[in-house]
Amino acid sequence: MAMTSKLAFELVPNWEQLPPGYHHRDVCGVAVDSRDRVYVLTRDEARVIVYEPDGRFVTSWGEDIFTPRTHGITIGPNDEVYCVDDGNHTVRKFTTDGKLLLTLGTPGVASDTGYDGSHLDTILRGGPPFNRPTNLAVAPSGELYVTDGYGNARVHRFAPDGTLIQSWGQPGTGPGQFNLPHGICVAADGRVLVADRENDRVQVFSPVGEFIEQWTNVQRPTQIYIDGNGLIYVSELWWRPGQRSYVHGVYKTSQPGRVSVFDSSGKVVLRWGASDQPWEPGVFCAPHGICVDSHGDVYVGEVTYTFGVKPGGVPEDCHTFQKFARRG
């Protein structure tokens, strides 16, 4: 259990009741709807799996829709389910039972940014939607914000009907520049928070993309979620020795994955889960997606197979999805 004097979380062991015949090497995204049902977006056998709040399996869908490179899932205020698929450069909007309502982007068609598929350094310029998009957030206004990260360096802003309003961002480390914009959320006051993953920071913008500030007390942030009390949860990925941050250079030692909780000003309230034995229950290997339900319980999806199961890494049966109950 991790705690401060006011906030504590405890692992709920064996919460997920995965049906026979199902498995998931990676859980790239997780979201909750208005009934606190939990939607898990998986890779390998890519699908959305839906659970009751107590972990009972409800249904699954999307098996015939997604590529193996699914990336993020968000549920809007009217329970619209948005799924980001960086494998085919699209964002899709569904009903809670998987009926397709809207597609943003042209399936299989990447925008021209110079990216050659090998490394972020080959991104020469920001481009239009999409080149391997990563996550989506719904603003209080109903507008949609999408981070376009693996093959681009931009945030795109759309009207609720999917009409593109504006885009901002270029490759780099300066204000308003990105090296893998990876996660995004919009606060109640309209501020847009972007997880600028390989720059080790969260950038904060106005609703129209004006740079406000940056939070640098994070490592490799992957996704951001704001709960009903205004607390800001950030999942932070593992830096392995030899990997390079665009800001801090090559890491000589392991920097384990973790979850951090911030107040609205960017002050750290709580951190937990960093461990040099990331396969142990209750700590993290590769946190990638995060959400919080109406009770304050936290769900964390991990891309364990992609980032952890390697020579000298973690066992193949390492956790990929964990629930933490709020205590206090």
Buried (B, 14 or more C-beta within 10 A) or exposed (E): EBEEEEBBBBBBEEBBEBEEEEEBBBBBBBBBBEEBBBBBBBBBBBBBBBBEBEBEBEEBBBEEBBBEBBBBBBBBEEEBBBBBBBBBBBBBBBEBEBEEEBEBBEEEEBBEBBBEEEEBEEBBEBBBBBBBBBBBBBBEEEBBBBBBBBBBBBBBBBEBEBEBEEBBBBBBBEEBBBBBBBBBBBBEEBBBBBBBBBBBBBBBBEBEBEBEEBBBEBBBBBBBBBBEEEBBBBBBBBBBEEBEBBEEEEBEEBBBBBBBBBEBEBEBBBBBBBBEEBBEEBBBBBBBBBBBBEEBBBBBBBBBBBBBBEEEBBEEEBBBBBBBBBEE
